[in-house]
Amino acid sequence: MTCMSGEFFSVTRTIDELSIVCEEQLVPEGVRAESGFIALKLHGPFPFSLTGVLTSFLNPLAENKIAIFAVSTFDTDYVLVKSENLEKVRNVLHTAGHTERIL
């Protein structure tokens, strides 16, 4: 089973690196990885002319010293946070006016 067999993965290649984001249980043995993240989806699509969507989400987290890893696609954005911070993240985002939809 490869990391690309999961429901969520992202591959980014630059001149400096290859970065693959995938479900933790699918990371191959011996590969350097950062674990313990959960992905939050900002429900899009958001028009490219719309500004400040990601900022309105990230600023409250930064103000509360919550580290993030962001992944963007054509239609939406995903913000990965450490799972141990999830309850704090929910509280901070709720206070900032964001709502949560559980599927």
Stockholm file with secondary structure:
# STOCKHOLM 1.0

chainA/1-103         MTCMSGEFFSVTRTIDELSIVCEEQLVPEGVRAESGFIALKLHGPFPFSLTGVLTSFLNPLAENKIAIFAVSTFDTDYVLVKSENLEKVRNVLHTAGHTERIL
#=GR chainA/1-103 SS CCGGGSSCEEEEECSSCEEEEECGGGSCTTCCCCCCEEEEEECCCCCTTCCSHHHHHHHHHHHTTCCCEEEECSSCEEEEEEGGGHHHHHHHHHHTTCCCCCC
#=GC SS_cons         CCGGGSSCEEEEECSSCEEEEECGGGSCTTCCCCCCEEEEEECCCCCTTCCSHHHHHHHHHHHTTCCCEEEECSSCEEEEEEGGGHHHHHHHHHHTTCCCCCC
//
